[in-house]
Amino acid sequence: MKILAGLTRLRQICCHPSMFIENYEGQSGKLEQLMETVKTTISNGSRMLIFSQFTSMHEIIMERLDQEDIDYFYLSGQTHAKDRVEMSERFNNGEKSIFLISLKAGGTGLNLTGADTVILYDLWWNPAVEDQATGRAHRFGQKNVVQVIRLVTEGTIEEKIYELQQKKRELIDQVIQPGETMLSSLSEDDVRELLSI
């Protein structure tokens, strides 16, 4: 449990140091990159979904959006089902350019084809959770190409998580391949990883 808590702390520092350091007054490179991306995306007439799994990070992002006078919707695990549907409809009808969503809360059941950009502010251990989240914009009725942006802090645990995700994806692709060629391409380590669920 202590190891998992430590890994979570490292991930939070990547998101914004104030999530870990009390009374932190400095900046966050990742938040600055997000704001730059948000402004560019809005000026290009695009609309976006911004996913994070940390509610405290959402609060930091919302505070910054408020400072910049940028309007947004926000959906968390506490949002009632009726409000989720209403916000989704309003967003898809063109109201507001940004929809901030908790990664787990927004993973299923939402149709947000009003967005053409998906930003994953922090990475999830399981790439399938991220795929579900980005799938909110890749729904039937989507007329635009959807751009997915993952914000990864260089030289940190986030890079390791991303590498782990890619290995998992490759393994899944190998297993799902039709025919017997898949079996011969699996190494002993791949099989061990498959069986160590």
N, CA, C and O of each residue as an XYZ file, in Angstrom:
788
protein
N       0.829     -1.205      0.000
C       0.000      0.000      0.000
C       0.865      1.258      0.000
O       0.540      2.244     -0.662
N       1.986      1.216      0.758
C       2.867      2.387      0.821
C       3.501      2.656     -0.548
O       3.678      3.807     -0.944
N       3.838      1.580     -1.261
C       4.425      1.741     -2.593
C       3.415      2.391     -3.532
O       3.757      3.313     -4.272
N       2.158      1.907     -3.503
C       1.122      2.486     -4.363
C       0.872      3.951     -4.022
O       0.699      4.784     -4.911
N       0.855      4.251     -2.737
C       0.664      5.643     -2.307
C       1.813      6.511     -2.798
O       1.601      7.640     -3.241
N       3.044      5.975     -2.719
C       4.212      6.710     -3.198
C       4.154      6.962     -4.696
O       4.505      8.047     -5.159
N       3.708      5.959     -5.459
C       3.574      6.118     -6.915
C       2.526      7.179     -7.245
O       2.702      7.982     -8.161
N       1.440      7.165     -6.486
C       0.391      8.175     -6.699
C       0.935      9.570     -6.431
O       0.649     10.503     -7.182
N       1.711      9.719     -5.375
C       2.315     11.020     -5.054
C       3.230     11.491     -6.178
O       3.216     12.666     -6.547
N       4.023     10.572     -6.718
C       4.911     10.943     -7.832
C       4.102     11.416     -9.036
O       4.490     12.360     -9.724
N       2.988     10.758     -9.280
C       2.124     11.148    -10.399
C       1.494     12.517    -10.142
O       1.362     13.326    -11.060
N       1.105     12.773     -8.889
C       0.499     14.061     -8.555
C       1.509     15.201     -8.725
O       1.156     16.282     -9.197
N       2.756     14.957     -8.339
C       3.789     15.989     -8.519
C       3.932     16.339     -9.998
O       4.139     17.500    -10.347
N       3.820     15.329    -10.866
C       3.893     15.584    -12.309
C       2.743     16.483    -12.768
O       2.916     17.330    -13.643
N       1.571     16.288    -12.167
C       0.396     17.088    -12.544
C       0.572     18.537    -12.114
O       0.397     19.461    -12.908
N       0.920     18.720    -10.850
C       1.149     20.060    -10.305
C       1.784     19.898     -8.927
O       1.213     19.222     -8.071
N       2.934     20.492     -8.692
C       3.618     20.331     -7.396
C       2.761     20.698     -6.184
O       2.975     20.161     -5.097
N       1.793     21.603     -6.353
C       0.968     22.006     -5.208
C       0.076     20.876     -4.707
O      -0.482     20.963     -3.614
N      -0.061     19.809     -5.507
C      -0.843     18.658     -5.047
C      -0.074     17.876     -3.987
O      -0.644     17.036     -3.291
N       1.210     18.154     -3.871
C       2.056     17.432     -2.913
C       2.738     18.378     -1.922
O       2.882     18.053     -0.744
N       3.156     19.552     -2.410
C       3.889     20.499     -1.568
C       2.924     21.562     -1.054
O       2.341     22.315     -1.834
N       2.766     21.612      0.242
C       1.854     22.579      0.838
C       2.343     24.004      0.604
O       3.543     24.272      0.671
N       1.419     24.910      0.332
C       1.705     26.334      0.105
C       2.670     26.577     -1.065
O       3.413     27.559     -1.071
N       2.650     25.683     -2.042
C       3.510     25.833     -3.221
C       3.061     27.063     -4.004
O       1.877     27.205     -4.311
N       3.990     27.941     -4.325
C       3.666     29.185     -5.023
C       4.179     29.209     -6.463
O       3.859     30.127     -7.218
N       4.967     28.213     -6.844
C       5.562     28.190     -8.176
C       4.578     27.754     -9.247
O       3.375     27.646     -9.010
N       5.122     27.509    -10.427
C       4.290     27.105    -11.556
C       4.412     25.616    -11.817
O       5.212     24.919    -11.193
N       3.603     25.149    -12.749
C       3.644     23.765    -13.202
C       3.793     23.795    -14.716
O       2.954     24.356    -15.420
N       4.874     23.184    -15.213
C       5.090     23.142    -16.659
C       3.936     22.486    -17.383
O       3.563     22.903    -18.479
N       3.373     21.463    -16.775
C       2.264     20.754    -17.425
C       1.020     21.632    -17.508
O       0.336     21.645    -18.531
N       0.724     22.370    -16.431
C      -0.443     23.255    -16.452
C      -0.241     24.369    -17.476
O      -1.175     24.743    -18.185
N       0.985     24.899    -17.551
C       1.268     25.947    -18.551
C       1.073     25.399    -19.965
O       0.523     26.083    -20.829
N       1.526     24.163    -20.200
C       1.353     23.533    -21.515
C      -0.126     23.335    -21.817
O      -0.572     23.560    -22.942
N      -0.892     22.910    -20.798
C      -2.329     22.739    -20.989
C      -2.982     24.051    -21.390
O      -3.767     24.089    -22.337
N      -2.662     25.135    -20.672
C      -3.293     26.417    -20.961
C      -2.934     26.922    -22.358
O      -3.771     27.496    -23.054
N      -1.697     26.704    -22.755
C      -1.278     27.076    -24.108
C      -2.077     26.283    -25.146
O      -2.537     26.836    -26.145
N      -2.233     24.982    -24.895
C      -2.993     24.112    -25.806
C      -4.459     24.529    -25.842
O      -5.065     24.567    -26.913
N      -5.034     24.842    -24.684
C      -6.430     25.272    -24.600
C      -6.653     26.526    -25.438
O      -7.592     26.589    -26.232
N      -5.793     27.518    -25.261
C      -5.956     28.785    -26.000
C      -5.814     28.570    -27.504
O      -6.585     29.124    -28.288
N      -4.838     27.775    -27.903
C      -4.638     27.494    -29.332
C      -5.838     26.749    -29.900
O      -6.323     27.065    -30.987
N      -6.309     25.760    -29.156
C      -7.440     24.948    -29.613
C      -8.689     25.802    -29.771
O      -9.398     25.686    -30.770
N      -8.962     26.655    -28.794
C     -10.140     27.526    -28.864
C     -10.010     28.509    -30.028
O     -10.975     28.744    -30.755
N      -8.808     29.086    -30.206
C      -8.624     30.061    -31.302
C      -8.774     29.400    -32.671
O      -9.083     30.074    -33.653
N      -8.555     28.083    -32.741
C      -8.740     27.350    -34.000
C     -10.185     26.899    -34.196
O     -10.511     26.242    -35.184
N     -11.046     27.261    -33.245
C     -12.458     26.907    -33.358
C     -12.768     25.477    -32.948
O     -13.853     24.965    -33.225
N     -11.821     24.837    -32.290
C     -12.038     23.461    -31.844
C     -12.626     23.453    -30.438
O     -12.584     24.449    -29.716
N     -13.173     22.300    -30.075
C     -13.772     22.127    -28.749
C     -13.187     20.877    -28.120
O     -12.913     19.901    -28.818
N     -12.991     20.898    -26.791
C     -12.201     19.825    -26.193
C     -12.778     19.230    -24.923
O     -13.545     19.858    -24.193
N     -12.371     17.982    -24.695
C     -12.607     17.290    -23.435
C     -11.259     17.216    -22.738
O     -10.260     16.853    -23.359
N     -11.219     17.557    -21.449
C      -9.988     17.470    -20.672
C     -10.233     16.489    -19.533
O     -11.062     16.735    -18.657
N      -9.500     15.369    -19.553
C      -9.651     14.331    -18.539
C      -8.509     14.370    -17.526
O      -7.344     14.542    -17.887
N      -8.865     14.208    -16.251
C      -7.888     13.983    -15.182
C      -8.557     13.072    -14.171
O      -9.781     13.079    -14.041
N      -7.767     12.292    -13.456
C      -8.370     11.422    -12.452
C      -8.356     12.032    -11.060
O      -8.956     11.488    -10.133
N      -7.665     13.169    -10.912
C      -7.546     13.802     -9.596
C      -8.477     15.009     -9.496
O      -8.327     15.971    -10.250
N      -9.442     14.965     -8.568
C     -10.365     16.094     -8.414
C      -9.615     17.346     -7.975
O      -9.998     18.458     -8.340
N      -8.554     17.174     -7.198
C      -7.778     18.345     -6.781
C      -7.101     19.003     -7.992
O      -6.901     20.218     -8.002
N      -6.755     18.223     -8.994
C      -6.183     18.791    -10.218
C      -7.250     19.528    -11.004
O      -6.985     20.580    -11.587
N      -8.457     18.978    -11.022
C      -9.563     19.680    -11.678
C      -9.761     21.057    -11.059
O      -9.982     22.044    -11.759
N      -9.678     21.103     -9.739
C      -9.870     22.381     -9.044
C      -8.806     23.394     -9.465
O      -9.106     24.572     -9.658
N      -7.577     22.935     -9.604
C      -6.486     23.820    -10.037
C      -6.735     24.302    -11.470
O      -6.557     25.482    -11.776
N      -7.145     23.382    -12.341
C      -7.421     23.744    -13.749
C      -8.590     24.724    -13.815
O      -8.539     25.709    -14.552
N      -9.649     24.452    -13.036
C     -10.817     25.338    -13.057
C     -10.456     26.743    -12.573
O     -10.910     27.740    -13.134
N      -9.641     26.805    -11.531
C      -9.199     28.109    -11.020
C      -8.461     28.883    -12.120
O      -8.670     30.084    -12.291
N      -7.608     28.188    -12.853
C      -6.841     28.830    -13.931
C      -7.748     29.249    -15.091
O      -7.578     30.330    -15.655
N      -8.710     28.393    -15.446
C      -9.664     28.744    -16.511
C     -10.487     29.961    -16.102
O     -10.754     30.841    -16.921
N     -10.887     30.009    -14.828
C     -11.636     31.165    -14.319
C     -10.794     32.439    -14.428
O     -11.300     33.486    -14.832
N      -9.510     32.351    -14.069
C      -8.613     33.510    -14.166
C      -8.512     34.019    -15.604
O      -8.427     35.222    -15.850
N      -8.525     33.080    -16.540
C      -8.406     33.435    -17.968
C      -9.764     33.752    -18.589
O      -9.852     34.045    -19.781
N     -10.832     33.692    -17.771
C     -12.201     33.964    -18.216
C     -12.627     33.013    -19.341
O     -13.256     33.425    -20.316
N     -12.271     31.732    -19.183
C     -12.646     30.699    -20.146
C     -13.730     29.842    -19.492
O     -13.531     29.288    -18.411
N     -14.877     29.740    -20.163
C     -16.027     29.017    -19.621
C     -15.912     27.523    -19.910
O     -15.308     27.128    -20.907
N     -16.489     26.693    -19.045
C     -16.348     25.238    -19.166
C     -17.489     24.528    -18.449
O     -18.176     25.110    -17.609
N     -17.673     23.266    -18.795
C     -18.528     22.357    -18.026
C     -17.598     21.492    -17.181
O     -16.436     21.298    -17.538
N     -18.106     20.969    -16.058
C     -17.307     20.080    -15.217
C     -18.156     18.905    -14.759
O     -19.245     19.083    -14.213
N     -17.643     17.702    -14.987
C     -18.342     16.492    -14.594
C     -17.412     15.648    -13.720
O     -16.290     15.334    -14.116
N     -17.890     15.288    -12.534
C     -17.108     14.427    -11.634
C     -17.981     13.245    -11.230
O     -19.114     13.109    -11.691
N     -17.444     12.403    -10.373
C     -18.205     11.256     -9.876
C     -19.407     11.672     -9.049
O     -20.318     10.872     -8.833
N     -19.420     12.924     -8.579
C     -20.527     13.435     -7.757
C     -21.671     14.006     -8.595
O     -22.740     14.303     -8.061
N     -21.457     14.162     -9.898
C     -22.478     14.757    -10.774
C     -23.628     13.771    -10.972
O     -23.408     12.616    -11.335
N     -24.854     14.234    -10.733
C     -26.040     13.380    -10.892
C     -26.257     13.021    -12.359
O     -25.889     13.777    -13.258
N     -26.857     11.858    -12.582
C     -27.079     11.340    -13.941
C     -27.857     12.332    -14.807
O     -27.529     12.532    -15.976
N     -28.871     12.941    -14.239
C     -29.690     13.901    -14.998
C     -28.841     15.100    -15.439
O     -28.968     15.570    -16.570
N     -27.979     15.592    -14.546
C     -27.109     16.722    -14.875
C     -26.073     16.340    -15.919
O     -25.712     17.163    -16.760
N     -25.585     15.097    -15.877
C     -24.621     14.617    -16.873
C     -25.218     14.699    -18.275
O     -24.595     15.199    -19.211
N     -26.456     14.186    -18.389
C     -27.132     14.176    -19.695
C     -27.362     15.602    -20.175
O     -27.121     15.917    -21.341
N     -27.828     16.460    -19.275
C     -28.105     17.854    -19.647
C     -26.833     18.577    -20.100
O     -26.837     19.261    -21.124
N     -25.740     18.425    -19.333
C     -24.477     19.069    -19.707
C     -23.966     18.530    -21.039
O     -23.465     19.290    -21.868
N     -24.089     17.223    -21.247
C     -23.638     16.609    -22.501
C     -24.387     17.190    -23.690
O     -23.784     17.514    -24.713
N     -25.700     17.320    -23.555
C     -26.524     17.868    -24.636
C     -26.154     19.321    -24.916
O     -26.021     19.724    -26.071
N     -25.990     20.101    -23.854
C     -25.632     21.513    -24.021
C     -24.271     21.653    -24.700
O     -24.091     22.504    -25.571
N     -23.301     20.801    -24.290
C     -21.977     20.832    -24.905
C     -22.065     20.450    -26.384
O     -21.496     21.130    -27.238
N     -22.773     19.372    -26.680
C     -22.892     18.910    -28.068
C     -23.634     19.916    -28.950
O     -23.449     19.936    -30.167
N     -24.472     20.747    -28.332
C     -25.190     21.781    -29.081
C     -24.376     23.059    -29.244
O     -24.880     24.054    -29.765
N     -23.112     23.037    -28.798
C     -22.214     24.156    -29.060
C     -21.977     25.107    -27.910
O     -21.252     26.091    -28.057
N     -22.585     24.825    -26.753
C     -22.378     25.710    -25.606
C     -21.037     25.387    -24.936
O     -20.773     24.233    -24.598
N     -20.223     26.369    -24.753
C     -18.897     26.261    -24.119
C     -17.949     25.384    -24.951
O     -18.381     24.462    -25.643
N     -16.662     25.692    -24.866
C     -15.654     24.985    -25.670
C     -14.925     23.891    -24.910
O     -14.222     23.075    -25.506
N     -15.093     23.874    -23.586
C     -14.327     22.933    -22.768
C     -15.251     22.124    -21.865
O     -16.190     22.644    -21.263
N     -14.947     20.835    -21.797
C     -15.643     19.954    -20.872
C     -14.578     19.243    -20.050
O     -13.850     18.392    -20.561
N     -14.491     19.601    -18.766
C     -13.562     18.952    -17.824
C     -14.255     17.728    -17.241
O     -15.383     17.812    -16.757
N     -13.568     16.591    -17.293
C     -14.220     15.348    -16.874
C     -13.266     14.499    -16.043
O     -12.088     14.355    -16.372
N     -13.796     13.945    -14.971
C     -13.053     12.969    -14.180
C     -12.890     11.715    -15.036
O     -13.861     11.241    -15.626
N     -11.688     11.179    -15.108
C     -11.402     10.055    -16.003
C     -12.325      8.870    -15.736
O     -12.850      8.275    -16.677
N     -12.526      8.525    -14.483
C     -13.373      7.377    -14.163
C     -14.850      7.704    -14.374
O     -15.594      6.877    -14.901
N     -15.280      8.896    -13.971
C     -16.694      9.271    -14.096
C     -17.106      9.407    -15.554
O     -18.249      9.120    -15.909
N     -16.174      9.844    -16.400
C     -16.507     10.074    -17.804
C     -16.156      8.923    -18.711
O     -16.204      9.053    -19.934
N     -15.802      7.795    -18.122
C     -15.352      6.670    -18.932
C     -16.439      5.975    -19.715
O     -16.177      5.428    -20.787
N     -17.660      5.986    -19.199
C     -18.721      5.239    -19.873
C     -20.003      6.044    -19.942
O     -20.257      6.924    -19.120
N     -20.807      5.719    -20.951
C     -22.166      6.235    -21.049
C     -22.335      7.654    -21.546
O     -23.465      8.137    -21.606
N     -21.274      8.339    -21.902
C     -21.402      9.712    -22.379
C     -21.146      9.776    -23.882
O     -20.246      9.123    -24.409
N     -21.961     10.579    -24.550
C     -21.758     10.820    -25.971
C     -21.410     12.300    -26.115
O     -22.274     13.165    -25.971
N     -20.134     12.585    -26.402
C     -19.684     13.979    -26.470
C     -19.052     14.254    -27.835
O     -17.882     14.625    -27.936
N     -19.855     14.064    -28.872
C     -19.351     14.256    -30.232
C     -19.175     15.730    -30.581
O     -18.719     16.057    -31.677
N     -19.534     16.624    -29.655
C     -19.301     18.052    -29.871
C     -17.826     18.406    -29.772
O     -17.424     19.508    -30.142
N     -17.012     17.469    -29.269
C     -15.572     17.703    -29.109
C     -14.805     17.099    -30.275
O     -15.174     16.050    -30.804
N     -13.727     17.781    -30.669
C     -12.837     17.209    -31.682
C     -11.409     17.094    -31.151
O     -10.496     16.711    -31.883
N     -11.224     17.428    -29.870
C      -9.918     17.295    -29.218
C     -10.126     16.687    -27.839
O     -11.003     17.113    -27.087
N      -9.307     15.680    -27.511
C      -9.348     15.049    -26.196
C      -7.965     15.203    -25.579
O      -6.961     14.810    -26.172
N      -7.926     15.779    -24.381
C      -6.655     15.951    -23.677
C      -6.670     15.065    -22.434
O      -7.545     15.197    -21.578
N      -5.696     14.164    -22.344
C      -5.523     13.331    -21.157
C      -4.440     14.005    -20.319
O      -3.251     13.890    -20.615
N      -4.863     14.706    -19.272
C      -3.920     15.494    -18.476
C      -2.956     14.600    -17.708
O      -1.771     14.911    -17.589
N      -3.470     13.487    -17.187
C      -2.600     12.523    -16.508
C      -2.951     11.131    -17.004
O      -4.075     10.883    -17.441
N      -1.989     10.229    -16.933
C      -2.153      8.893    -17.479
C      -2.724      7.935    -16.444
O      -2.469      8.058    -15.246
N      -3.499      6.983    -16.933
C      -4.061      5.943    -16.100
C      -3.243      4.683    -16.309
O      -2.725      4.468    -17.405
N      -3.113      3.847    -15.294
C      -2.315      2.623    -15.425
C      -2.821      1.739    -16.559
O      -2.033      1.170    -17.313
N      -4.130      1.632    -16.671
C      -4.735      0.749    -17.663
C      -5.107      1.551    -18.911
O      -5.958      2.437    -18.834
N      -4.491      1.262    -20.054
C      -4.802      2.037    -21.262
C      -6.254      1.894    -21.704
O      -6.768      2.767    -22.404
N      -6.927      0.813    -21.312
C      -8.327      0.628    -21.705
C      -9.219      1.702    -21.092
O     -10.206      2.109    -21.704
N      -8.881      2.165    -19.885
C      -9.660      3.231    -19.237
C      -9.535      4.517    -20.056
O     -10.518      5.228    -20.264
N      -8.309      4.809    -20.519
C      -8.101      5.985    -21.373
C      -8.845      5.836    -22.688
O      -9.435      6.796    -23.183
N      -8.822      4.639    -23.256
C      -9.519      4.401    -24.527
C     -11.016      4.631    -24.377
O     -11.657      5.194    -25.264
N     -11.576      4.188    -23.235
C     -12.994      4.432    -22.977
C     -13.277      5.924    -22.914
O     -14.272      6.404    -23.457
N     -12.389      6.650    -22.246
C     -12.572      8.091    -22.100
C     -12.519      8.784    -23.464
O     -13.387      9.596    -23.784
N     -11.506      8.464    -24.260
C     -11.399      9.114    -25.578
C     -12.542      8.685    -26.481
O     -12.901      9.390    -27.424
N     -13.112      7.519    -26.184
C     -14.257      7.042    -26.959
C     -15.488      7.922    -26.816
O     -16.415      7.812    -27.617
N     -15.518      8.810    -25.794
C     -16.672      9.717    -25.630
C     -16.813     10.615    -26.852
O     -17.929     10.953    -27.247
N     -15.691     11.004    -27.454
C     -15.741     11.881    -28.629
C     -15.801     11.067    -29.922
O     -16.264     11.571    -30.946
N     -15.339      9.818    -29.887
C     -15.338      8.942    -31.065
C     -16.644      8.164    -31.145
O     -16.623      6.938    -31.254
N     -17.751      8.837    -31.093
C     -19.049      8.175    -31.106
C     -19.734      8.338    -32.449
O     -19.349      9.164    -33.276
N     -20.771      7.518    -32.641
C     -21.586      7.618    -33.846
C     -22.120      9.046    -33.949
O     -22.654      9.580    -32.977
N     -21.982      9.646    -35.089
C     -22.419     11.025    -35.280
C     -21.264     12.009    -35.288
O     -21.459     13.185    -35.595
N     -20.061     11.548    -34.955
C     -18.890     12.426    -34.976
C     -18.516     12.700    -36.424
O     -18.274     11.775    -37.199
N     -18.471     13.981    -36.783
C     -18.180     14.356    -38.170
C     -16.741     14.818    -38.352
O     -16.284     14.977    -39.484
N     -16.029     15.034    -37.270
C     -14.657     15.549    -37.332
C     -13.644     14.483    -36.954
O     -13.972     13.495    -36.297
N     -12.409     14.699    -37.381
C     -11.299     13.875    -36.917
C     -11.029     14.287    -35.472
O     -10.960     15.478    -35.169
N     -10.878     13.316    -34.588
C     -10.647     13.612    -33.170
C      -9.159     13.482    -32.871
O      -8.547     12.443    -33.118
N      -8.594     14.556    -32.333
C      -7.176     14.577    -31.948
C      -7.085     14.252    -30.463
O      -7.776     14.857    -29.644
N      -6.214     13.278    -30.116
C      -6.004     12.904    -28.720
C      -4.606     13.359    -28.302
O      -3.613     13.011    -28.942
N      -4.540     14.139    -27.225
C      -3.272     14.674    -26.716
C      -3.041     14.122    -25.314
O      -3.872     14.304    -24.424
N      -1.913     13.447    -25.120
C      -1.519     12.963    -23.796
C      -0.420     13.876    -23.280
O       0.607     14.047    -23.937
N      -0.626     14.461    -22.115
C       0.398     15.308    -21.509
C       1.263     14.433    -20.601
O       0.795     13.926    -19.582
N       2.523     14.264    -20.984
C       3.444     13.394    -20.253
C       4.659     14.224    -19.843
O       5.325     14.825    -20.685
N       4.938     14.249    -18.547
C       6.086     14.999    -18.045
C       7.358     14.195    -18.301
O       7.502     13.060    -17.845
N       8.277     14.813    -19.045
C       9.500     14.137    -19.472
C      10.388     13.772    -18.282
O      10.530     14.544    -17.333
N      10.985     12.575    -18.353
C      11.938     12.140    -17.333
C      11.317     11.800    -15.991
O      11.991     11.861    -14.963
N      10.030     11.441    -15.990
C       9.330     11.147    -14.732
C       8.652      9.788    -14.808
O       8.770      9.064    -15.797
N       7.943      9.463    -13.742
C       7.181      8.212    -13.681
C       6.144      8.157    -14.805
O       5.771      7.070    -15.246
N       5.682      9.304    -15.266
C       4.689      9.304    -16.342
C       5.239      8.664    -17.612
O       4.507      7.971    -18.318
N       6.507      8.884    -17.910
C       7.106      8.240    -19.077
C       7.114      6.726    -18.896
O       6.871      5.983    -19.847
N       7.392      6.269    -17.678
C       7.397      4.829    -17.391
C       5.994      4.243    -17.551
O       5.828      3.150    -18.092
N       4.992      4.978    -17.078
C       3.610      4.517    -17.217
C       3.262      4.405    -18.692
O       2.658      3.421    -19.120
N       3.643      5.411    -19.468
C       3.347      5.401    -20.905
C       4.011      4.199    -21.583
O       3.391      3.533    -22.412
N       5.265      3.921    -21.234
C       5.969      2.761    -21.799
C       5.250      1.464    -21.424
O       5.092      0.571    -22.257
N       4.820      1.367    -20.175
C       4.095      0.184    -19.723
C       2.790      0.023    -20.500
O       2.427     -1.086    -20.893
N       2.091      1.133    -20.717
C       0.857      1.093    -21.501
C       1.120      0.555    -22.906
O       0.365     -0.278    -23.408
N       2.190      1.031    -23.537
C       2.499      0.602    -24.901
C       2.807     -0.892    -24.946
O       2.397     -1.586    -25.876
N       3.526     -1.381    -23.944
C       3.810     -2.825    -23.877
C       2.511     -3.611    -23.752
O       2.339     -4.642    -24.401
N       1.593     -3.118    -22.911
C       0.303     -3.798    -22.747
C      -0.466     -3.804    -24.057
O      -1.059     -4.816    -24.430
N      -0.458     -2.671    -24.757
C      -1.168     -2.593    -26.041
C      -0.592     -3.593    -27.044
O      -1.336     -4.297    -27.727
N       0.730     -3.649    -27.124
C       1.375     -4.582    -28.057
C       1.008     -6.015    -27.728
O       0.741     -6.815    -28.625
N       0.995     -6.345    -26.440
C       0.659     -7.687    -26.019
C      -0.791     -8.014    -26.381
O      -1.085     -9.103    -26.874
N      -1.685     -7.070    -26.132
C      -3.095     -7.259    -26.470
C      -3.244     -7.455    -27.970
O      -3.973     -8.346    -28.406
N      -2.558     -6.628    -28.774
C      -2.628     -6.765    -30.236
C      -2.142     -8.140    -30.681
O      -2.722     -8.735    -31.589
N      -1.090     -8.649    -30.055
C      -0.567     -9.974    -30.414
C      -1.587    -11.058    -30.090
O      -1.792    -11.975    -30.885
N      -2.219    -10.959    -28.941
C      -3.163    -11.987    -28.511
C      -4.417    -11.973    -29.379
O      -5.000    -13.024    -29.647
N      -4.829    -10.797    -29.815
C      -6.070    -10.680    -30.575
C      -5.878    -11.029    -32.049
O      -6.867    -11.224    -32.755
N      -4.651    -11.115    -32.532
C      -4.405    -11.454    -33.933
C      -5.030    -12.799    -34.265
O      -4.943    -13.743    -33.480
N      -5.662    -12.883    -35.432
C      -6.260    -14.161    -35.812
C      -5.188    -15.162    -36.236
O      -4.079    -14.787    -36.617
N      -5.545    -16.438    -36.161
C      -4.646    -17.477    -36.648
C      -3.641    -17.913    -35.606
O      -3.594    -17.370    -34.503
N      -2.834    -18.902    -35.967
C      -1.888    -19.491    -35.031
C      -0.563    -18.757    -34.979
O       0.265    -19.064    -34.121
N      -0.330    -17.792    -35.870
C       0.950    -17.084    -35.877
C       1.154    -16.335    -34.572
O       2.287    -16.117    -34.142
N       0.060    -15.945    -33.946
C       0.132    -15.216    -32.685
C       0.841    -16.049    -31.619
O       1.654    -15.527    -30.856
N       0.538    -17.323    -31.570
C       1.112    -18.181    -30.536
C       2.625    -18.261    -30.646
O       3.328    -18.270    -29.635
N       3.121    -18.319    -31.866
C       4.563    -18.440    -32.049
C       5.285    -17.122    -31.778
O       6.489    -17.119    -31.523
N       4.564    -16.004    -31.831
C       5.216    -14.715    -31.611
C       5.239    -14.310    -30.138
O       5.870    -13.315    -29.779
N       4.554    -15.073    -29.284
C       4.557    -14.762    -27.855
C       5.801    -15.360    -27.198
O       6.111    -16.536    -27.384
N       6.499    -14.539    -26.434
C       7.662    -15.040    -25.703
C       7.199    -15.625    -24.371
O       6.044    -15.462    -23.978
N       8.108    -16.304    -23.685
C       7.789    -16.856    -22.372
C       7.380    -15.743    -21.411
O       6.465    -15.920    -20.606
N       8.059    -14.592    -21.493
C       7.727    -13.462    -20.627
C       6.310    -12.943    -20.916
O       5.571    -12.575    -20.003
N       5.947    -12.921    -22.224
C       4.609    -12.488    -22.589
C       3.559    -13.403    -21.973
O       2.556    -12.937    -21.432
N       3.798    -14.708    -22.059
C       2.858    -15.673    -21.499
C       2.769    -15.522    -19.992
O       1.679    -15.556    -19.420
N       3.923    -15.354    -19.346
C       3.926    -15.153    -17.886
C       3.116    -13.903    -17.520
O       2.345    -13.908    -16.559
N       3.306    -12.830    -18.307
C       2.568    -11.599    -18.030
C       1.069    -11.797    -18.226
O       0.258    -11.274    -17.461
N       0.709    -12.556    -19.256
C      -0.700    -12.839    -19.497
C      -1.325    -13.604    -18.345
O      -2.466    -13.337    -17.966
N      -0.593    -14.545    -17.790
C      -1.137    -15.407    -16.747
C      -1.028    -14.803    -15.355
O      -1.539    -15.379    -14.394
N      -0.380    -13.667    -15.231
C      -0.208    -13.065    -13.904
C      -1.217    -11.969    -13.645
O      -0.878    -10.931    -13.076
N      -2.442    -12.187    -14.054
C      -3.501    -11.180    -13.943
C      -3.808    -10.885    -12.486
O      -4.674    -10.061    -12.192
